[in-house]
Amino acid sequence: MAVQDPSDLYLRRQSLQKICRDCIEEQQTIHDAGVLYLPRLEGDESDNDVNNTYDSYKQRALFYNVVGRTKTFFKGLILRIPPKIIFELDDNEKDDEESKNKRYKG
């Protein structure tokens, strides 16, 4: 077997590797794959749907990226990167937080 020829194991695992890479990426990659990861609903078999029900269904679907977060966690664990905690407040919550700070500053 030449160096440029992939092994049988590599060829058998190619589809699994694609799924893993897609899962590490953001939600948009999963949405772009379409029916590969999000099959059409029963009764929505037409490709030329006027109402674009599948597209709206696909945009509403959420993908919780556990695989990507796990990869980031292990990378930080191995390289000893300190965690970055991002906490963002809505405008209403910011107002509440400011009034809470005024009350407790004494």
Residue frames as qw, qx, qy, qz and C-alpha x, y, z in Angstrom:
[[0.000, 0.890, 0.456, 0.000, 0.00, 0.00, 0.00],
 [0.410, 0.434, -0.010, 0.802, 1.39, 3.37, -1.03],
 [0.188, -0.224, -0.449, 0.844, 1.50, 6.32, 1.34],
 [0.264, 0.041, -0.135, -0.954, -1.13, 8.25, -0.63],
 [0.515, -0.246, -0.721, -0.392, -3.62, 5.33, -0.48],
 [0.471, -0.432, 0.355, -0.682, -5.96, 5.59, 2.52],
 [0.022, -0.095, 0.979, -0.180, -6.38, 2.50, 4.66],
 [0.338, -0.393, -0.778, -0.355, -9.62, 0.52, 4.79],
 [0.326, -0.536, -0.615, 0.479, -10.22, 1.65, 8.37],
 [0.065, -0.308, 0.000, 0.949, -9.89, 5.29, 7.33],
 [0.241, -0.112, -0.593, -0.760, -12.36, 4.81, 4.49],
 [0.379, -0.465, -0.798, -0.056, -14.85, 3.06, 6.78],
 [0.328, -0.575, -0.476, 0.579, -14.62, 5.85, 9.37],
 [0.195, 0.163, 0.239, 0.937, -14.84, 8.80, 6.95],
 [0.304, -0.607, -0.478, -0.558, -18.56, 9.37, 7.45],
 [0.613, -0.635, -0.408, 0.235, -18.16, 9.21, 11.24],
 [0.482, -0.197, -0.041, 0.853, -15.33, 11.73, 11.05],
 [0.003, -0.394, -0.355, -0.848, -17.53, 14.11, 9.02],
 [0.489, -0.690, -0.481, -0.234, -20.30, 13.84, 11.63],
 [0.630, -0.503, -0.268, 0.528, -17.80, 14.58, 14.43],
 [0.333, 0.024, 0.124, 0.934, -16.37, 17.59, 12.59],
 [0.189, -0.535, -0.440, -0.696, -19.84, 18.93, 11.88],
 [0.578, -0.676, -0.456, 0.006, -20.85, 18.50, 15.52],
 [0.555, -0.329, -0.164, 0.746, -17.78, 20.43, 16.68],
 [0.124, 0.265, 0.265, 0.919, -18.74, 23.33, 14.42],
 [0.246, 0.121, 0.349, -0.896, -21.51, 25.75, 15.23],
 [0.509, 0.405, 0.651, -0.392, -25.24, 25.29, 14.72],
 [0.461, 0.662, -0.181, -0.563, -25.09, 26.79, 11.22],
 [0.114, 0.378, -0.878, -0.271, -23.10, 23.81, 9.93],
 [0.254, 0.204, 0.925, -0.198, -25.82, 21.46, 11.13],
 [0.446, 0.635, 0.331, -0.537, -28.51, 23.65, 9.55],
 [0.304, 0.628, -0.486, -0.526, -26.58, 23.82, 6.27],
 [0.090, -0.167, 0.971, 0.143, -26.44, 20.01, 6.10],
 [0.581, -0.002, -0.270, -0.767, -30.24, 20.00, 5.88],
 [0.895, -0.127, -0.130, -0.409, -31.93, 16.60, 5.80],
 [0.603, 0.296, -0.689, 0.273, -28.71, 14.80, 6.74],
 [0.191, 0.033, -0.717, 0.670, -29.18, 15.79, 10.39],
 [0.340, 0.265, 0.445, -0.785, -32.73, 17.16, 10.44],
 [0.147, 0.236, 0.880, 0.386, -35.10, 14.98, 8.42],
 [0.302, -0.228, -0.293, -0.878, -38.24, 16.39, 6.90],
 [0.445, 0.023, 0.613, -0.653, -41.41, 16.16, 8.91],
 [0.284, 0.288, 0.907, 0.118, -44.03, 13.65, 7.95],
 [0.295, 0.798, 0.517, -0.094, -46.22, 15.16, 5.23],
 [0.068, 0.913, -0.200, -0.350, -43.51, 17.61, 4.12],
 [0.794, -0.011, 0.510, 0.332, -42.09, 15.56, 1.27],
 [0.548, 0.779, 0.221, 0.212, -42.10, 18.16, -1.52],
 [0.604, -0.130, 0.044, 0.785, -38.88, 19.91, -2.45],
 [0.092, 0.327, 0.268, 0.902, -40.73, 22.85, -4.04],
 [0.226, -0.643, -0.678, 0.275, -42.83, 23.84, -1.04],
 [0.106, 0.744, 0.229, 0.618, -44.35, 27.27, -1.54],
 [0.484, -0.845, -0.065, -0.220, -44.51, 28.04, 2.18],
 [0.408, 0.548, -0.603, 0.412, -40.94, 26.87, 2.81],
 [0.770, -0.564, -0.017, -0.297, -42.13, 24.93, 5.84],
 [0.917, -0.075, -0.171, 0.353, -38.95, 22.88, 6.01],
 [0.420, 0.468, -0.192, 0.753, -36.76, 25.99, 5.93],
 [0.357, -0.650, 0.132, -0.658, -38.70, 27.63, 8.73],
 [0.924, -0.362, -0.089, -0.079, -38.66, 24.33, 10.67],
 [0.812, 0.160, -0.203, 0.524, -34.91, 24.11, 10.18],
 [0.154, 0.580, -0.199, 0.775, -34.36, 27.70, 11.37],
 [0.610, -0.605, 0.075, -0.507, -36.38, 27.03, 14.54],
 [0.948, -0.143, -0.250, 0.133, -34.44, 23.86, 15.33],
 [0.231, -0.870, 0.409, -0.147, -31.75, 24.29, 17.96],
 [0.867, 0.188, -0.399, 0.233, -28.50, 22.37, 18.17],
 [0.535, -0.811, 0.227, -0.063, -26.90, 22.25, 21.58],
 [0.625, 0.612, -0.461, 0.150, -23.23, 21.89, 20.82],
 [0.797, -0.563, 0.214, -0.044, -22.12, 19.50, 23.54],
 [0.903, 0.142, 0.098, 0.394, -19.36, 18.01, 21.39],
 [0.379, 0.706, -0.077, 0.594, -17.83, 21.41, 20.65],
 [0.407, -0.802, 0.206, -0.387, -18.00, 22.43, 24.30],
 [0.926, -0.324, 0.165, 0.103, -16.39, 19.16, 25.34],
 [0.760, 0.394, 0.007, 0.517, -13.57, 19.71, 22.83],
 [0.066, 0.799, -0.150, 0.578, -13.01, 23.22, 24.18],
 [0.701, -0.658, 0.169, -0.217, -13.06, 21.90, 27.76],
 [0.942, -0.136, 0.137, 0.275, -10.47, 19.20, 27.09],
 [0.562, 0.592, -0.046, 0.576, -8.27, 21.58, 25.11],
 [0.198, -0.816, 0.198, -0.506, -8.28, 23.98, 28.06],
 [0.854, -0.488, 0.165, -0.081, -7.67, 21.13, 30.48],
 [0.905, 0.129, 0.065, 0.401, -4.70, 19.80, 28.53],
 [0.465, 0.532, -0.039, 0.706, -3.13, 23.20, 27.82],
 [0.392, -0.471, -0.495, 0.616, -4.05, 24.61, 31.25],
 [0.018, 0.380, 0.244, 0.892, -5.95, 27.53, 29.78],
 [0.094, 0.225, 0.629, -0.738, -7.97, 29.35, 32.46],
 [0.167, 0.584, 0.780, 0.148, -11.74, 29.35, 31.80],
 [0.041, -0.067, -0.099, -0.992, -13.46, 32.43, 30.40],
 [0.065, 0.540, 0.800, -0.255, -16.85, 32.97, 31.93],
 [0.043, -0.170, -0.317, -0.932, -19.07, 35.15, 29.77],
 [0.028, -0.565, -0.763, 0.312, -22.15, 36.44, 31.49],
 [0.007, 0.198, 0.272, 0.942, -24.28, 38.96, 29.66],
 [0.129, 0.461, 0.672, -0.565, -27.31, 40.69, 31.11],
 [0.171, 0.668, 0.588, 0.422, -30.35, 41.97, 29.25],
 [0.048, 0.490, -0.028, 0.870, -31.16, 45.69, 29.50],
 [0.630, -0.606, -0.183, -0.450, -33.83, 45.00, 32.14],
 [0.875, -0.316, -0.249, 0.270, -31.43, 42.87, 34.14],
 [0.489, 0.275, -0.175, 0.809, -28.75, 45.58, 33.91],
 [0.267, -0.611, -0.022, -0.745, -31.18, 48.06, 35.42],
 [0.825, -0.507, -0.192, -0.160, -31.95, 45.61, 38.22],
 [0.817, -0.041, -0.233, 0.527, -28.24, 45.00, 38.79],
 [0.238, 0.449, -0.123, 0.852, -27.52, 48.75, 38.98],
 [0.498, -0.617, -0.033, -0.609, -30.31, 49.35, 41.45],
 [0.906, -0.342, -0.231, 0.092, -29.13, 46.36, 43.50],
 [0.648, 0.164, -0.233, 0.706, -25.60, 47.79, 43.59],
 [0.075, -0.569, 0.071, -0.816, -26.93, 51.17, 44.74],
 [0.726, -0.563, -0.135, -0.370, -28.87, 49.49, 47.55],
 [0.926, -0.291, -0.131, 0.202, -25.99, 47.38, 48.83],
 [0.528, 0.490, -0.240, 0.651, -23.13, 49.89, 48.55],
 [0.521, -0.589, -0.476, 0.394, -24.29, 51.44, 51.79]]
